[in-house]
Amino acid sequence: MKLVRQVGWGRALLVLLVIWLLVLVLFAASPVFRVPSSPEPDSRTIQRLARAFHDLEVLKRQNAELRSLFTDISVGDPSLKQEQRDVLFQDLQKRLQKAEQLLEHSHDTEKFGGIEPREEPSIQYEQMRRKISNGVQEMWYFVSGELKKIQKQALALSPQLATRITRVLEEGVVHKRSLITDIDTLSEVDGYGAWREKEANDLSDLVQRRFDYLQNPEDCGSARKLVCNLNKGCGYGCQLHHLVYCFTVAYGTERTLILKSRGWRYRKAGWEEVFLPVSRTCTDPSGRTHSHWPGRPDTQVVELPIVDSLSPRPPYLPLAVPKDLTPRLARLHGDPIVWWIGQFLKFILRPQEATSNMIQEASVKLGFRRPIVGVHIRRTDKVGTEAAFHPLEEYMSAVDEYYCLLEMKQKVDRRRVYLASDDPKVISEAQKKYPEYDILGDPNVAKTAAVSTRYSDTSLNGIILDIHFLSLSDYLVCTFSSQVCRVAYEIMQTLYPDAAKRFRSLDDIYYYGGQSSHIQVAVLPHHARDMNEMTLERGDLVGVAGNHWDGYSKGKNLRTNQIGLYPSFKAQDRVEAEDFPTFPQVPLLRASNPES
């Protein structure tokens, strides 16, 4: 009998060894891990990386199953003592882990062109890398801005000096591009690319599972609820931000969001005809007790007003991010609040099948390809009231600069622009003035965005498509005074580990309507040189009003109450970490079982 057990044990090990070798062969043969013979477009590279992480996740699940089999075999063999079983299992586990590490090492080295992958970076390294990149850009804003001022004065006094300044500007911008390119390349060759991708995926997965848990209670009848009416009197981008605000408050108060959207001005049948419901299990706004905001902790149903009328204001409104996620976000992302808002949009903007088909058909018809810059030009009702007029040339100058930078790193077969506007004339103007560009855009969509037709089904489809393609672009050029562009920028954050710098705004810095104060911390002192500037001491808190994109920002020193300009690089954003619910019922990592 002992001999039979030994033979059975040996066969089991042989079978497991064969299974493991098959896994190795399959992954070695997988095209995901082959080194391409020539450079590939960014979009394909991103897809390959995503597939790689998916395959590695499958492999880890297989490893878990193998470990389970090892355990069963050990326990099922009565001839082995417990100590022998433990030693055997530990030995098998070590061999399995070693094989897994060798496999991952081999695949990661192939993926990143022979670059040795590293485990994970320090927060100091990631923040310093972003700070240097931002500092170079701000220095160029300052130098070029000051030289252009001198150039204007020199034109009348000394044409030769003006010409010399022009040459300095032309050479200087090349130096700036080279520095920015080198800094960006650093993130590609430092070995932390795999960590950034995985960390971004893990963080997003955790947040999305928390949203799903909150929004799908087991018993809707007893669940605490927050009721939000979608019909705020504003445009589509504004209404999306209104819904995100409602969801943020629901998350912060640990209440299931109930969305009332019947009679929505963009689609009378409601939100659920265009996008998936925000809950699968709980859409009934009824309950034992009702109250308007803020209610009490034991009030079952609370109705939320628009953010303009919210009183008292809770601490978790934007620009606040969850304290338990802040250390990870501060290391991964250049602007954590934009990432956080993007996660809400990722959850609520899951399209219905008809909407998804409409987007897919438009993508094929449009011929959307990368590289491409998304340009959003808002005209009509915004210009002269909430925003200043910016000519097409100003937008295209920023587009040119992006492509000049990109061409330092790779060959660009054709410069492309996806142009979205509420003025159809802008699209034809761009196509006429810039024949060297492929200008993608639909004048018919632009017509429907006019004020008179803005709330039709056709207009809704048009704005959905515009935001979709703008967010898929490699870079955005727009005015952040437009909520449409800010929404596209927020969604963009869900597509990259860190897309915080993939924009050029011609007016405002990023903000969220109804947000709490935007605070920066002075990292260097500054002594005001005239009455337009303000003095800073290291550690001063500054309420930011905006960046002038000339090396200076405007704000208020909260210590001295002085209002004025200060060099942008001498202060940096403070991450507003607040105590959100941590949802301990939701594990930090998804279970390895595929069915879980």
Secondary structure, DSSP 8 states (H G I E B T S, - for coil): -HHHHHHHHHHHHHHHHHHHHHHHHHHHH-GGGS--SS---HHHHHHHHHHHHHHHHHHHHHHHHHHHHHHHHHHH-TTS-HHHHHHHHHHHHHHHHHHHHHHHHHHHHHHTTT----S---HHHHHHHHHHHHHHHHHHHHHHHHHHHHHHHHHHH-HHHHHHHHHHHHHHHHHHHHHHHHHHHHHHHSS-HHHHHHHHHHHHHHHHHHHHHHHS-S-TTT--EEEEE---SS-HHHHHHHHHHHHHHHHHHT-EEEEE-TTBTTBTT-GGGTB--S-SS------S-EEETT--TT-SEEE---GGG-SS--TTSTTEEETTTHHHHHHH-S-HHHHHHHHHHHHHT-B-HHHHHHHHHHHHHHT--SS-EEEEE--TTTBTTTB----HHHHHHHHHHHHHHHTTTS--S-EEEEEEES-HHHHHHHHHH-TTEEEE--HHHHHHTSGGGTTSHHHHHHHHHHHHHHHHSSEEEE-TTSHHHHHHHHHHTTTSS--TTSEEESS-----TT----EEEESS-B--SSTTB--B-TT-EEEEEEE-SSSEEEEEETTT--EEEEEGGGEEE--EEE-----TTS-SS--SSTT-
